[in-house]
């Protein structure tokens, strides 16, 4: 087991002994947390410390503290994060997550992501998963654009816009991106856009199917979601995905290429 613990520590350098215990149990090891902790300390394994940001006080009515998700597909959240390839070209990442199940519903990366692209991603999700009750976001131009407003109104959902300059009110999106930055973007260099998109597909699969979450009692989001009743049946979207001439739109659930 010690050998496997070292292998997991190399593969997941940002995981602590609690997460390692959950990963070992996933693989069929019958271990308790105290034993893993003793081995963890004996082998000198540790997670590098990182500086904690100070939390400001105050929450608006649309924050994740005051408007909590009560069931699957009750509240989704989304946000952007930026990175660069090794050549210095920009990369923009869009993530959409279910606040209740912690599932990553979409993880898109491109040179730029416009409001029309966001509509396409939403349309694909509505077709495969259904329409949520709310979507929480900041006041970025992509999220307050007219194309987004019309689309969500036709779909019958409500936008929860957080207070400007208060990212902590969209805490689930911030938490997802914090781990994405810590476990992927700070560890991998992307030679080009295609490579970043491959890592995005892999990360989405790993997050949902492999990564234990302490808030879910160390279940994976997919395992937790499987035990949740669906809040709404899939509904046909009112807009069709846009795509460039001569190309076919790719489904959001396209399997990861091996």
N, C-alpha and C positions, 0 to 999 in steps of 0.2 A: 504493500500500500504506500510505503514511503516513496518508492520510485514513481508511482502514479501521481502522488501529491506534488512531486517536483515537476512532473510533466504538465500538470494542470497549472501550476504556478507560472511556468514559462509561457503557457498558452494564454492564460488570463492574469497578467501581472497586476491588475488593479483589483482582483478579488481578494477578500480577507478569508479567515479560516471558517467563518460561518457559511459563506458562499461555497467554499471548497467542500464543506460537509455536505451541502445540498447536492453538489455535482457528484461526489462520490456515491451518495445514496441513489442518484439517478442511474448510475452505472451498476448498481447492484451490491455495493459494499454495505455491510451491516456494521456501521460505526456510529458512535455518539459524538456529540460536539466536543466534549471534554477530551476525548482521546485525540481527536484531530487537532485540538488546540495544543496539547502536550507535544505532539509530533511537530506541529507548526513551529513552536518555540524551540524545540530541540534542534531542528534543522536550520534554524536561523532565518526562516521565511518571514517576510513582512511586506506590507504595502507602503510605499513611500507616502509620507504625509503631504498634504496640500493645504494651502491657506484657505480658511473659511471666510467667505464674504459676510459682512454684517447685514442683518435683515432690518429693513426699515419697518416702522410700525404703520398701521393703517391699511384698511381694505375697503374697496368700493363694493357695491351690491353685486357686481358681476365677477368678483374674485372667486378663486377656487376654494376659499375658506367659507364664504357666505353662500355660494351656490354650488353645493357639492353634488357630484354624480351619485345617483341612487341605484342605478342598475346599468346593465350593458346597453350601449348605444343611447344612453341618456345625455351625456355630454362628451363631445369630442373636443380636442384642442389642437391647434396648429401654430407653427412658427417657422422662422428661417434662421439659418446659421451660415456663415461664410468661411471659405477656406481657399487654398490655392494649390495648383499643380506645382511640380518641381520647376517648371519653366516660368512660374509666376503668373500664369493665367488664372482668372477668378473661377471659383466654384461656388454655386449657391445651392444649399440643401433645404428642402421642404419636408417636414415631418408632420404627419397627422396621427394622433393617438387617441385611444379610448380611455378616458380618465378612470373609469370603473375597473376595467379588466387589465389596464396597462398595455394592451396590445398596440403594436405599431401597425397602423392600417396602411400607411403609405410612407415611403422614404424615397424622395426624388432628388436627383442632383443634375444640374445643368449649368451652362455658362451664365444664363439668366433665366428667371422664372417670372413670367408675367401673370396678370390677373386671368387672362384667357387660359393659360396653362393650368392655373389653379382650378378653374372651372372644369377643365378636362379631367383632372384627377378626381374632383368631387363627383362628377358624373359617373365615372367608372366605379367609385365606391358605392354610390347610390344603387347602381345596377346589381352589384354583387352582394352588398350587405344590408342595404336599406337606408332610410333617412333617419338621422338622430333627432333628438328633441332640440339640442343646442349645440353650437360650436363656439368655443371660447378662443379669443385671439387678442392681440394688441391692435393698435390703430395704424399699422403699416399701410402704405398706399395700395399694396396688392389686395389687402383684406377689406378695405373700405371702397374699393373701386365699384363703379356702377354695374359692371358685369357680374361681380360677386353678389351684390345686393339683389339684383333681379333674379339670379339663380336660386338663392336661398329662399326668397319670398315665394317663388313658384313651387319650390320643394316643400314649403310649409314648416320650415324650422326657424329658430330664433338665434340671432348672433348675440354673443355676450362679449362686448368690447370692454376690456379692462381700462383702468384709469391710465392716461398717458404718463410715461415715465415710471411705471410701477410693474416691472417684469415679474416680481414675486407673486402678483395676483394671477399670473398664468403659470403657477408653480409646477404643474405636471409636464408642461412643455419644456420649461427650464430644466427640470430634473432629467428629462430624456436627453436633451442636448448636452447637459453636463456630462452624462455618462458616454454619450457618443463622442464628445471631444476627448474625454479622458481615456477611453478604451479603444478608439479607432483613429480619430483625426490627429491626435498627438503621437500615435504609434506608427502610422503608415504614411508613406509618401506616394502621391498619385502622379504617375508619369503623364497621364492624359485624362480626358473626360471619360473615355470608355472604361478605363481602369477604375475610376471613381464610381461609375455606375455599377460595375461588377461588385465592388465592395459594398455599395448601398444595398443591393439585393441580398448579398450574404449577411449583412448586418441585420436587416429586417427579419430574415429567417432565423438567425441566431437569437435575436432578442425575443422573438415570440415562442420558439420551439425549444431553446436550449438554456437560456439565461434564467436562473431562479431569481425571484423577487422577494425581498424580505417582507414587503407590505402585503404580499399574497401568501404568507406563511411558507415561503421558499418554494412555491409552485411556479411553473412557467406561466406566462400570460395565456398561452393557448390552452394549457391544462385547466387553468382557472376559468377561462371563458367557456370551456366545454360544459362546465357545470352550471352555467348561468342561462336562464331562460332568455330567449331573444325578446327585446323590447318592442320590435316592430318588424313587420314583414318587408322584404325588398320591394321597393316601389320604382316604377319606371321613371327615369329622369325626364325633365321637360326640354333639356338641351342635349344635343349630340356632341361628342368630343370633337374638337377641332384637330386637324393634322395637316401637315404640309402636303402639297400636291404631289402625287406619284408615290406616296407612302401610305401604309395602312396603320391605323392607330393600334398601339400595343396595349393589350389588356393589363390591368394592374396586377393581376394574379399570374402573370407569365412565370413559369417555373424557372428556377435558377439553372443556368447552363453549367454543365460539368466540364 
